[in-house]
């Protein structure tokens, strides 16, 4: 995007917290897309009526050219809108539509103002006041329709109200001047309402984002919760590549709570979460599944098996709030995530590997693939295999 394009977008979509910018532009584009259709229809129906009631004495430009120009503008806008555009999940398309709508509304505002001023100048004294009043009614309606694009709303109020109000004040009668003041006050009130509307929408979006974040976040550690991890697994499932899951369980965590209390236990959980979260990032998410169990889920390329050994070393060496060493056991599994059964199978295999790591003495990792090979080999030898079917340590 060029420098000019960035400036235009900054003017058209200003003062938005980055957290809700995408949500706002999508909602704004959807609102303008719906309301502008009705506005174009109303303006289009007004054009033939204006031609019919405008006297010939006003001249052919006022009676024919300007109404026809407005009609062409409305028809073109309707055709563009009726083609239909989906903005959901496409903020870049919504931003482009907002900028295009801004330029389109500029054309409409210039036509409207030119039409009203020319009509006012050519009309008889008794009828002159009708045109600015009609124009401002249209300007206020248009500003409301594009209220979610504040730059466009402000432009309409300025272009449509300021020139005609200035004419009324300078060249009009006492009644005209009173009308000019009323028009200016109406415009300022509308602008005030538009700003309040903008602020309320932004606050609502921020509240929705906060509630959404709370619904998907573990309150103690700040990591994703189980529900959010399932959503991330579903997103990974849209890709065809395999994913990798690390299930991480703190060894003998009950003893920490029993000896030092739950407050210290919570602090230990937070420290473990901090270490695990350091390995999240692009295509990898960290979650607390409940109790002392955590998870790292990501693509196979973004989450190598070696991450488990790094985690073991980091947690083993970390200074914990209760002054004692803490260790974890890790189960590793990989597979595709094309549907819910695939996720459940991946989780079960990682869970089996986790508890095999605990059975072998804790403070280590175990890969599901190796465990399953060992299990099948033991069955082939006629032995009773240890592993997934063995009693699980606490």
C-alpha positions in Angstrom: 0.0 0.0 0.0 1.4 3.4 -1.0 1.9 6.3 1.4 -1.2 8.1 0.2 -3.3 4.9 0.6 -2.1 4.6 4.2 -3.0 8.2 4.9 -6.5 7.8 3.5 -7.1 4.7 5.5 -5.8 6.4 8.7 -8.3 9.2 8.1 -11.2 6.9 7.2 -10.7 4.5 10.1 -9.1 6.4 13.0 -8.9 6.1 16.8 -9.4 2.3 17.0 -7.7 0.1 19.6 -5.7 -2.5 17.7 -7.5 -5.4 19.5 -10.8 -4.5 18.0 -9.8 -2.8 14.7 -10.6 -5.9 12.6 -14.0 -6.4 14.3 -14.9 -2.8 14.0 -14.1 -2.4 10.3 -16.0 -5.6 9.5 -19.1 -4.4 11.5 -18.8 -1.0 9.9 -18.6 -2.4 6.4 -21.6 -4.6 7.0 -23.7 -1.8 8.4 -22.9 0.7 5.6 -23.5 -2.1 3.0 -27.0 -2.6 4.3 -28.0 1.0 5.0 -26.5 2.5 1.8 -28.9 0.4 -0.3 -31.9 2.0 1.2 -30.3 5.4 0.9 -29.6 4.9 -2.8 -33.2 3.7 -3.3 -34.6 6.8 -1.5 -32.4 9.2 -3.5 -33.3 7.5 -6.7 -37.0 7.8 -6.1 -36.5 11.5 -5.3 -34.9 12.3 -8.6 -37.9 12.0 -10.9 -40.1 13.8 -8.4 -37.6 16.6 -8.3 -37.6 16.8 -12.1 -41.4 17.0 -12.1 -41.8 19.7 -9.5 -38.8 21.9 -10.6 -40.0 24.8 -12.7 -38.5 25.3 -16.2 -37.4 28.8 -15.1 -34.6 27.2 -13.0 -32.8 26.2 -16.2 -32.0 22.9 -17.8 -29.0 22.2 -15.6 -30.9 22.3 -12.4 -34.0 20.6 -13.8 -32.4 17.8 -15.8 -28.6 17.5 -15.6 -28.2 17.4 -11.8 -31.2 15.0 -11.1 -30.0 12.7 -13.9 -26.4 12.8 -12.5 -27.8 11.9 -9.1 -29.8 9.1 -10.6 -26.7 7.6 -12.4 -24.8 7.9 -9.2 -27.5 6.0 -7.2 -27.9 3.3 -9.9 -24.1 2.8 -10.0 -24.0 2.5 -6.2 -26.9 0.1 -6.0 -25.3 -2.2 -8.7 -22.0 -2.2 -6.7 -23.7 -3.0 -3.4 -26.1 -5.7 -4.8 -23.2 -7.7 -6.2 -22.7 -8.7 -2.6 -19.5 -8.9 -0.6 -18.7 -11.1 2.3 -16.7 -9.3 5.0 -16.7 -11.9 7.7 -13.2 -12.8 8.5 -11.9 -10.5 5.8 -10.9 -7.2 7.5 -8.7 -6.1 4.6 -11.8 -6.3 2.3 -13.9 -4.4 4.8 -11.2 -1.6 5.0 -11.1 -1.4 1.2 -14.9 -1.1 1.1 -14.9 1.6 3.7 -12.4 3.7 1.8 -14.4 3.2 -1.4 -17.6 4.1 0.3 -15.9 7.3 1.6 -15.0 8.4 -1.9 -18.4 7.4 -3.2 -20.1 9.4 -0.6 -17.9 12.4 -1.5 -19.3 12.3 -5.0 -22.8 12.1 -3.7 -22.2 15.0 -1.3 -20.8 17.2 -4.1 -23.7 16.5 -6.4 -26.3 17.2 -3.6 -24.7 20.5 -2.6 -24.3 21.7 -6.2 -27.9 20.8 -6.8 -29.2 22.6 -3.7 -27.1 25.7 -4.2 -28.0 26.0 -7.9 -31.7 25.4 -7.0 -31.5 28.1 -4.3 -29.9 30.6 -6.6 -32.4 30.1 -9.4 -35.6 29.8 -7.3 -38.0 32.6 -6.5 -37.7 34.2 -3.1 -40.8 32.4 -1.7 -39.5 29.0 -2.6 -35.7 29.4 -2.0 -35.7 28.1 1.6 -37.2 24.8 0.5 -34.0 23.6 -1.1 -31.6 24.0 1.8 -34.1 22.4 4.2 -34.5 19.4 1.9 -30.7 19.2 1.4 -30.0 19.2 5.1 -32.6 16.5 5.8 -30.9 14.3 3.2 -27.5 15.2 4.6 -28.5 14.2 8.1 -30.0 10.9 6.8 -26.8 10.2 4.8 -24.5 11.0 7.8 -26.5 8.6 9.9 -26.1 5.8 7.3 -22.4 6.3 7.2 -22.0 7.0 10.9 -19.6 4.1 11.3 -17.3 5.8 8.8 -16.8 9.0 10.8 -14.7 10.7 8.1 -17.5 10.2 5.6 -20.1 11.4 8.0 -18.1 14.6 8.9 -17.5 15.2 5.2 -21.2 15.0 4.4 -22.1 17.4 7.2 -19.5 19.9 6.1 -20.1 19.8 2.4 -23.8 19.7 2.6 -24.5 22.1 5.4 -21.7 24.7 5.5 -22.0 26.1 2.0 -25.8 26.5 2.0 -25.7 27.9 5.6 -23.1 30.4 4.5 -25.3 31.5 1.6 -28.4 31.8 3.8 -26.4 33.9 6.3 -24.8 36.2 3.7 -27.5 36.7 1.1 -30.7 35.5 2.8 -33.5 37.2 4.6 -33.9 37.3 8.4 -35.9 34.0 8.1 -33.1 32.6 6.0 -30.5 33.5 8.6 -32.6 31.9 11.3 -32.8 28.7 9.2 -29.0 28.8 8.7 -28.4 28.8 12.4 -30.9 25.9 12.9 -29.2 23.9 10.1 -25.8 24.5 11.7 -27.1 23.4 15.1 -28.6 20.3 13.6 -25.3 19.4 12.0 -23.4 19.9 15.2 -25.9 17.8 17.1 -25.7 15.0 14.5 -21.9 15.1 14.7 -22.1 14.8 18.5 -24.3 11.8 18.2 -22.0 10.2 15.6 -19.1 10.5 18.0 -21.1 9.0 20.9 -22.1 6.2 18.6 -18.5 5.5 17.6 -17.4 5.5 21.3 -20.2 3.2 22.3 -19.4 0.7 19.5 -15.7 0.6 20.4 -16.5 0.1 24.1 -18.9 -2.7 23.2 -16.4 -4.4 21.0 -13.7 -4.1 23.7 -16.1 -5.6 26.2 -16.9 -8.5 23.8 -13.2 -9.1 23.2 -12.5 -9.1 26.9 -15.4 -11.6 27.6 -14.3 -13.8 24.7 -10.7 -13.8 26.1 -11.9 -14.7 29.6 -14.0 -17.5 28.2 -11.0 -19.0 26.5 -8.3 -18.3 29.1 -7.3 -20.1 32.3 -7.7 -17.4 35.0 -4.8 -18.6 37.2 -2.1 -19.0 34.5 -3.3 -16.9 31.6 -2.8 -19.8 29.2 -5.6 -21.1 27.0 -8.1 -23.4 28.6 -9.3 -26.8 27.3 -12.1 -25.2 25.2 -9.7 -22.8 23.5 -7.2 -25.6 22.8 -10.0 -27.6 21.1 -10.6 -24.5 18.9 -6.9 -24.3 18.0 -6.9 -28.0 17.2 -9.8 -27.4 14.9 -7.9 -24.6 13.2 -4.9 -26.8 12.7 -7.2 -29.5 11.3 -7.9 -27.1 8.4 -4.3 -27.9 7.2 -3.4 -31.3 5.9 -0.1 -31.5 7.7 0.3 -33.6 10.9 0.3 -31.9 14.3 2.1 -32.7 17.5 0.8 -32.7 21.1 2.8 -32.6 24.3 0.9 -33.4 27.5 2.8 -32.1 30.5 1.9 -33.2 34.1 3.7 -32.0 37.2 5.1 -34.9 39.2 3.8 -35.3 42.8 2.1 -32.0 42.8 -0.3 -33.1 45.5 2.6 -33.1 47.9 3.4 -29.5 47.1 -0.2 -28.5 48.0 -0.3 -30.7 51.1 3.1 -29.4 52.4 3.1 -25.8 51.5 -0.6 -24.9 50.9 -2.6 -24.1 47.9 -1.4 -20.6 47.5 2.1 -21.8 47.1 0.8 -24.5 44.8 -0.9 -21.9 42.6 2.4 -20.0 42.4 4.2 -23.2 41.3 1.5 -23.7 38.6 2.0 -20.1 37.4 5.8 -20.6 37.2 5.4 -23.8 35.3 2.9 -22.1 33.0 5.4 -19.3 32.3 8.1 -21.7 31.2 5.7 -23.7 29.0 4.2 -20.5 27.5 7.7 -19.4 26.4 7.6 -22.3 23.8 4.3 -21.1 22.3 4.2 -18.9 19.3 3.6 -19.2 15.6 1.5 -22.3 15.0 2.0 -23.5 18.6 -0.4 -22.8 21.6 0.0 -23.5 25.3 -2.9 -24.5 27.5 -3.7 -25.6 31.0 -6.1 -28.5 30.8 -6.9 -28.6 34.5 -5.2 -29.3 37.8 -1.5 -29.7 37.2 -1.8 -30.8 33.5 -0.7 -28.6 30.7 -0.4 -29.0 26.9 1.6 -27.7 23.9 -0.1 -28.2 20.6 1.3 -27.2 17.2 2.3 -28.2 13.8 5.1 -30.9 13.6 7.5 -28.4 12.1 6.8 -25.7 14.7 6.8 -28.0 17.7 9.7 -30.5 17.4 10.1 -33.5 19.8 13.2 -31.9 21.2 11.0 -29.3 22.9 10.1 -31.9 25.5 13.7 -32.4 26.6 14.2 -28.6 26.7 11.2 -28.3 28.9 12.3 -31.0 31.3 15.7 -29.3 31.7 14.2 -25.8 32.2 11.6 -26.9 34.7 14.1 -29.0 36.6 16.5 -26.1 36.9 13.9 -23.4 37.6 13.7 -21.7 41.0 10.3 -22.5 42.4 8.3 -20.4 44.9 8.6 -23.0 47.7 12.4 -23.4 47.3 12.3 -27.0 46.1 12.9 -28.6 42.7 9.9 -29.5 40.6 9.9 -32.0 37.7 7.3 -32.9 35.1 6.5 -35.9 32.9 5.7 -35.4 29.2 3.8 -37.6 26.7 4.3 -36.9 23.0 2.0 -37.9 20.1 1.6 -36.7 16.6 -1.2 -37.1 14.0 -3.7 -35.3 11.8 -6.6 -33.3 13.2 -9.2 -33.5 10.5 -12.1 -34.1 12.8 -13.1 -34.6 16.5 -12.3 -38.4 16.5 -8.8 -37.6 15.2 -8.3 -35.1 18.1 -9.5 -37.6 20.7 -7.2 -40.3 19.3 -4.2 -37.9 19.4 -5.0 -36.9 22.9 -5.5 -40.5 24.1 -2.1 -41.5 22.6 -0.3 -38.5 24.2 -2.1 -39.4 27.5 -0.9 -43.0 27.3 2.7 -41.8 26.6 2.5 -39.4 29.5 1.6 -42.0 32.0 4.1 -44.4 30.7 6.7 -41.7 31.4 5.4 -41.6 35.0 5.5 -45.4 35.2 9.1 -45.3 34.2 10.0 -43.0 37.0 8.8 -39.5 36.1 11.0 -36.5 35.1 11.2 -37.8 31.5 9.3 -37.8 28.3 7.8 -40.7 26.3 6.7 -40.8 22.6 3.5 -42.5 21.7 5.0 -44.1 18.5 7.8 -45.7 20.5 5.4 -46.9 23.2 3.1 -48.4 20.6 5.9 -50.2 18.9 7.1 -51.6 22.2 3.6 -52.7 23.1 3.0 -54.5 19.8 6.4 -56.3 20.1 5.6 -57.5 23.6 2.3 -58.9 22.3 4.1 -60.6 19.4 6.4 -62.3 21.9 3.5 -63.5 24.0 4.5 -61.3 26.9 2.2 -59.2 29.0 3.2 -55.7 28.0 3.5 -52.8 30.4 2.5 -49.4 29.3 -1.0 -48.1 28.4 -2.8 -50.9 30.1 -0.7 -50.8 33.3 -2.0 -49.0 36.4 -1.2 -45.3 36.2 0.9 -43.6 38.9 -0.5 -40.5 40.6 
